[in-house]
């Protein structure tokens, strides 16, 4: 709560109860208002302590669970993927697994495959994915 709002709300409540206020000495009203604000601040701190912790979402955090579409298509497509992947040459399989399943960067794929550059790894992955698509199509026909 904003400080100005807190003070304004407290003063309004105190004025509404002013008929119950007893003047016992000079400065009593000021003391009364000061104590009312202190009590209101304490209440606000207690309320904030009971509130759940606010967590901001990070765009870089991804949901790794299956989407509804993946769940619907998942089993059949997954089986076709695995079968087609098994029919590929080992270096094609490794290119796909490192890039797609392990989510390696092309630089990391290049290191894993012994390629001279990230661009060379990108080309190898692209060729492997084309072969995978051919094999998956062949398996569904």
N, C-alpha and C positions, 0 to 999 in steps of 0.2 A: 504494500500500500504506500502511496506517495505521502511524504511527511506533511505537506499542506493539507491533504485530504484527512489524514489522521487527526491533526490538530483541529481542523474545522469540525469534523464529526464529534470529537470529544467536547468541544466548547458548546456545540448545539445541544448535546445530551445534558451537559452540566447546566445550561441555562433552563432547559425544560424541568430540571429538578431544583431549581433555585429556591422555590417556595419551601423546600425542606432544609435549606442551608441556614445555619445559626451563626451569626456574627459574634465571635467570642473575643476577638482582639483586632487591632489594626493590621491589615495585610492578610486577614484570614481568607478572603476571597481569592487572592493570588495564590496562597498556599493550597487552597481547595482545588483550583484549576490546575496547578502544577501537579498535584497528586493524581488528579483525574487523568491527565495526559500520561504520567508515568505508568499508571495502572493499564491504560489503553495500549501503551507500547508493550508492556509485559504480555497482555492478552494476544497481541499481534505476533509476538515472538513465539509464544506457545502454539498458536494456530499454525504458523509457518513450520514449526518443528514437527507437527503432526501431518503436514501435507506430504504427499509422495514426492520423491526426488524427480526433478525435471531432467529428462534426458533428450539431448538433441540428436537427430538422425544425421548420419554421415552418408553423403551420396556415394562414398566409396565402399560402404558396407553393402554387400549384396546378399539377397536371400538365396541360399543354396538349395532350398527345398524345391521339389518338382512343382512346376506350374500345373494348372488344371489340364491344359492341353497335353503336357508331357505325361501326366498320369493316364489320360485317356488313350494316348497313342503309345505310351511308354513301353509296355511289355513287348508288343509285337515289333515295334521299331528297334527296340533294344536288342532283341534276338537277331533281327536281320543285320543290325550294325555289327554285333559280335561275330556272326557267321561271315560276313563280308570282310571284316577286319582280319579274321583268321586266314582268309584266302590271299591276302596281300603278301608281298615280299617283306621280310623282316625290317628293312630300312624304311619302307613305306609305313609299316605299322608303327614303328618307333617315332617317325615324324608326326603322325596323327596323334598318337598317345601323348607325346610331350607337349604338343601345341594345344590340342583340344581338351584332353582330359586333365592334364597337369597344369594347364594354363601358363606354360612357359612363354616368356617373350621370345621373339625371333632370335635375339642374341643368345638366349639360353638354349634354344633349340639348336642353333649353329654349334654351340659348344658341345652339346650332347651328341650331335650327329657327326661332329668333326668337319663341319662346313666352314669355309673361309670367312663368311660374313653373314649378317642377318638377312641380307637380300638373297643369298644363296639358300638359306634355310627357308625363306618365304617361298621361293620357287619350288623347293623340294616338298614342302607341305602342300602347296597348291596342286602339284602333280599327284601326290598321294591322295588328296581329297577327291580329285577327279577319278582316280582308279577305284576309290572306295565307293563313290556314287555309282560307277559302272557295275561294281560287284553287288551293291545293294539292289540295283535295278534288275540285274540278272537273277538274283535270289528271289525276287518277288514275282518274276514272270512265270 
